[in-house]
């Protein structure tokens, strides 16, 4: 019997996770989020987006 390989990608930060990542916390409050975000929907994850696309500093306006 042939097994199907999953095409779902896991979050690239799982291997080098931030202290705020759901996969690091692993408590009852973050388990569902960890499965959802780290297990394939990481582009929707606020933590992933903050690490990937940090806010840009806008130039200050001097008057």
SVG drawing of the C-alpha trace seen along z (x, -y; Angstrom):
<svg xmlns="http://www.w3.org/2000/svg" viewBox="-7 -73 24 75">
<polyline fill="none" stroke="black" stroke-width="0.4" points="0.0,0.0 1.4,-3.4 1.4,-6.2 0.5,-9.7 3.1,-12.3 1.8,-15.4 2.4,-18.6 1.7,-20.8 4.7,-22.7 5.4,-23.4 6.4,-26.8 10.1,-27.5 10.6,-28.9 9.8,-25.6 13.5,-24.6 14.6,-27.9 11.5,-29.1 11.1,-32.4 10.2,-32.4 6.7,-33.7 6.0,-31.0 3.2,-28.6 5.4,-25.6 7.6,-26.8 4.8,-27.6 3.0,-24.2 0.4,-24.8 -3.3,-24.1 -4.0,-27.6 -1.7,-27.4 -2.0,-23.8 -4.8,-24.4 -3.0,-27.5 0.3,-25.5 -1.4,-22.7 -3.1,-25.3 -0.3,-27.8 2.9,-25.8 1.4,-22.8 0.6,-24.6 -1.2,-27.9 1.9,-29.9 1.4,-32.6 -1.7,-33.6 0.2,-33.6 0.8,-37.0 4.1,-35.8 5.4,-34.5 4.4,-37.7 6.1,-39.9 9.3,-37.9 9.1,-37.8 7.9,-41.3 9.1,-43.5 7.5,-47.0 9.5,-49.6 10.6,-52.7 9.0,-55.7 11.1,-58.8 10.3,-61.3 8.7,-64.5 10.4,-67.6 8.6,-70.9"/>
</svg>
